């Protein structure tokens, strides 16, 4: 069967028709098509570009759609998605340091710990979530030990380890467990303005994922104005990045809560800070800049149900030079937002294109995010969905 996967889809139809001992006429009759139509499909003259047609052919041939689009093996599951969250839950439940358990290995020096945290953040921003799961498990253990050995100098790496873990768990769809991780980040960061502000970024994500939008807006605003420089025009890029990102989180929370005017005002405030920082920076892993604000404006428009405005901001953001400087995870997450907007507007073709681009940009955004798989399933069920979506959905076992 391996060689069949390499055949064009029309030839695969012919292969399976022959296996089922159906003549072209018999096959055409069962499909409600002409013999000429079947002949053209099998010769590749006519393309199969509708999911509904592929599904009907697969039904008549008594095969899975995945076999028809070239993947007759078992559908690929979101490898490690649920298992990853459970492994992280176990790591968060150990309490080695408070209980005085043996370290079980050497304590990682602070400078090495910070490098390890930086590598984990970079891996996350490239949306390599299976690798981040493995990294997070080690980070949580090592950062706690380093912090216990060097409480002051080791604090930043522990906060960052919890931040990465919380951000990852939001992606994996476990916001409750993410809340535990970010709560620990906030408590560990207490007393350090920048560490608190950085942890608050993930806190905003978690609260919004839990639907606690009013609390999210309130906490984000408090954190933003606490880190804001006395005179914005003379603020340091790192402070402005944190403050602007927290305002974006507050804006998204306001939009989720239905407060369109507040969302717009907060974004305007963040935009001024983003202009000062500029694109291409990533202070405290925020990626704040004018492009990030345009992306946020599109997300707010999606929440407000204004697809035309969302698309306009999307086009402006992707036309900027700064678009390619955004982390792959950030770009793919935005494309998923746009797919959702297009789907709600009934534009299945555009939704499919956004999904395809998101999968090309960061495959794990599709394979590991339950929200993304839900969007994919909804697009794939539409009879107008293109073959590319049929293949992706069938490969991932989404339907």
N, C-alpha and C positions, 0 to 999 in steps of 0.2 A: 504493500500500500504506500510505502514511502515515496515512490516515484509519482504516484497519482497526485500528491500534494503539490508537485512542481508543475502540473498541467494548468493551462488556462481554465477558467471556470466553465466555459462551454464544453471543453473536452472532458472535464470532470462530470458534467451532466450526462454526456454521452457514455462515459464509463459506467456510471451507476445505472443508467437506463438499460445498458447491456446486461449488467449484473442481475437486474430485475426481470430480464427476458421480456422487455417491452419493445415493440416496434415504435418507430417515430409516430405513426398514426395513433396507436393505442395510447402512447404517452400524451400526445396532443389532445386527444379526446378527454382524458382524465383531467387535464389542465384547463380545458375549455379554450384551447388555442388551435391554430391551424398547424398542419404538418410543416408548412413552409416556415412558420415562426420557429418551430423546434429545430428545424434544419439550420436556420440562420444563427440561432443561439449556439448550437453545437459547433458550427464552423467559425464562430467568433465574429460573424458579420453584425449580429445584434448583441448589444451589451445588456447585462443584467444589472440595473442600477437602482432597483427598488427592493427594500427588505421584504415587503409583502410578497413579491414574486419569488424571491429566493426561498421564503418560508413555505410557499405553496408547492414549489418544486421539491423541496426536501420532504414535505408531507407525502406527496405522491410516490417518491422514491423510497420512503420509509428510512430516511437517514436523518442525522442531526444536521442542522444548518451549518454547524462548524465544519463538518466534513465537506460540505459543498463549497465553502469559502476557503478551504485549504487547510483546515486544522481539524482532522478527524480524531485527534487524540482527545483525552478528557479535557474539559475546559480548565483553564488556569485560574485558580482561586487567588484571592488577594493574599499572597503568601505572607504568613507571619502577622497578618493584621490583628486578629483577635489574640493570637498567641503572644504577639509582641506586647500588647497592653497587659496581659497577665504576667509576663516576665517582669515588666516594670513594676507592677503592683507588688510582686514578691520582693523586689529590690527595695521598694519604699517601706516595706513592712519589717525589715531586719532589725533596725535600731541597734546596730553594732556598738556605736560609740556610747550612747546613754546607758546601755546595759553592761558596758565594760567588757565586751567580748574580745578575744585575742584578735589582733589585726590581721593575722593570716598572711602577711606579706609586708615588704618594706613600704614606708610612707613615701609617697611621691613628693619631691621637692616642689615648692610653690611655683617656680618659673616653668618647670616641666608641666605642672598641672594646668597652668594658664595656656600653654601651647596646646595641650590636649583638648581643652575646652574650645579654643579657637578652631581647631581642626573639626571638632564635632559640629560647631556652628556652620562652618563652610560646607560640610557634608549635608547638613539640613537644608541650607540654602540652595544646594544643587538637587534637592528633593530626592536624595537617596535614602529613603526612609528605612528600608530593611537594615542598612548599615548603621543608621543613626540609632536604631533600637539596640543593636549590639554595643555601640559606643556608649549609649546612655547608661546601660547596666554597669559598665566599668567606671564611668565618670561618677556615678552616684556613690559608689563605694570609696573610690580613691579620693574624691573631693571631701567627703566627710572626714576621712582619716587625716588629710592634709590640714583641714580646718581645725581639727582637734589638736594637732601638733603645733599649728601656727594660727591661732584664732584671728588675729588681725590681718596678716598678709594672705592667709588662706581663705578669707571670707568671700572675696570676689569670685573665685573659681567655684565655690559651692553654690553661690547665688546663680551663677551662669549655668551650672549643671542642672539646677532645678528649673531655670528658665527654658533651657533646651528640652527638658523632659516634658514640661507643660505644653510647649508649642507642638511637640511631636504627638502628645496624647490628644490634643485638639484635632490634629489631622486624622488620627486613628479613630476619631468619633467617640472618645471616652472623656467627656468634659468633666464628669464628676471626679475621676481620678486625676485629671489635669488640675482641678481645683486644689487637691491635696498638695501636689507638687508646687504650684505657684504660691500657695499659702506658706509653705516652708521657705520659699524664696523671699517672700515679703518679710517674714519674721527674721530670717538670717540677715537681710539687708538693713534692718532697722538701725537708724543712726547715721547712715550714709546716703545723702541725697541722691547721688547718681545711681547707686545700686537699687535704691527703692524705686526710682523712676523707671529704670530698666525692667525690673520685675513687674512693675505696674502695667507695662505694655502687654505682657502675657496675661496678667490678671484681667485686663479689659477683654482680651480674646476669649478667655474662659467664661467670664460672666455673660458675654454676648451669646456664646455657644449654649449656655444654660438658659437663655431667655430672660436673664435678669438685667434688662436693659436700663432701667432707671438707676439701679445701683451702679451699673457700669459707668453711666454718664457722670454720676456724682463723684465716684472714686477717681475716674480719669481726670476730671476737672481739678480736683484737689491735688492730685499728683502733678498735673501739668503746671499749675500755678506755683507749686512748691519748688519746682526745678527751673522755672522761668527766670531769666536774668533780670535784674532791676531795670535795665534799659535794653529793650529788645534789639535795637539797632546795633548795639555794641556787644551782643551776646556771643559767647563762644559757640562754634559749630556743634560741639558735642551736646551742650545744654539745649540749644535750639532744636537739634534733631530729636532729643527725647521729648521736649515740650511739644513740638509740632506733631510727633507721632501719637502722643497721648491725646492731643486735641482731635486727631483723626479718629482714634478709637472712640472718643466721646461723641463725635459726629455720627459715626456708624451706629452707635447705641441709640442716639436721638432719632435717627432715621428708622431703626427697627421699632422704636416706640411710637412712630407716627408723627414725630415733631420735625416736619420738613424745614421750617424756618430756622430752628436752632441748629439743625445739621448744616445748613448752608452757611450760617454765621461762623460756626466753629471751623469749617473748612477754609473760609476766607482768612481767618486768623492764622491757621496752619500754613496757608499758602505764602503769607508774608515771610514766615520763618524759613520755609522751604526755598524761597528765592535767595535768601541770604546764604543758605548752606550750599545750594547748587546740586545738580545731578552728579552721580558717580561717587558719592560718599556713602559710607555705611557705618556711621558712628553708633556704637552700642547696638549694632545689628538692626538698625532701623531703616536703612536705605531711603531716608527722607530726602526729598528733592522735588522740584516742580512736577516731574513725571509721576512720582508716587502720589502727589496730591490729585493730579488728573485721574489716576486710577481710582483713588478714593471717591472722587466726584462721580465717576461712573458707577461705583458700588452703591453710593447713596441714591443715585437715580434709579438703580435696579430696585432698591428697597421701596422707593416711592412709586414704583410701577410705571415710570416714564422711560420706556424702551428707547424712544427716539433720542432723548437726551443722553441716555447711557451710551448708546452707539456713537453719538457725537463726541463724547469725552473719550471713549475708547479709541476712536480714530485719531483724536488729537494726541493722546498718550503714546500710541504706537508709532506715530509719525515723528516723535521726538528722538533725538540721538540718545537721550537718557533711557529709553525703553530697553535697549539691549544691555544697559548697565544694571538694570534691576535683577535681583536674584531669580534664577529659574523658578524656584518655588513661588515667588511673588507674581511673576508673569503668568504661570500656569493657573494659579488660584484666581487671578483676574479673568482669564479666559473662561474658566468655569462659571464665574459670575455672569459673564456675557452670554454664555450658552444658556444659562437659566433665563436670562432676560429675553433672548430670542425665542426660546421655547414658549414662554408665557405669551409672547406676541404672535405665536402661531407660525413663526418663520423657522421651520424645521431645518431647511437647508443651511441657514446661517448658524443655527445651533450646532448642527453636525460639523460645520467647518471649525467652529470654536473648539469643540471637543477634540477634533482631530489635531488641531494645533496645540492644544493643551497636552495631549498625549505625546506629541512629538517633542514638546518642550521639556516635559517632566513626566515620564510614564507613571511614576509612583503616585502622582496626584490622582490618577484614574484608578490604579490598582489597589491603593491603600486607603482612599478616602470614601467612606460610605456615602457621603453627600454627592460625590462625583459619580459614583456607580448608580445612584438613584436617577441622576440626570441622564446618564447614558441609557439606562433601561427605558426611561420615558421617551427619549428620542428614538430608540431602536424599535419601540412598539408602533411608532407612527408609520403608516404605509408609504409615506413619501421619503422615508429615511434612505440615504444612499448606501451602496454596498459596503463602503468603508466602515460605516457604523455597524452594519450587520456583522462584519468580520470581527470587529473589536468586541462587540457585545457577546458574540458566540465564543470567542477565545477566552473571555473573562467569565463566562457562565452567567452573564447578566441578561435578564429578560423578564 
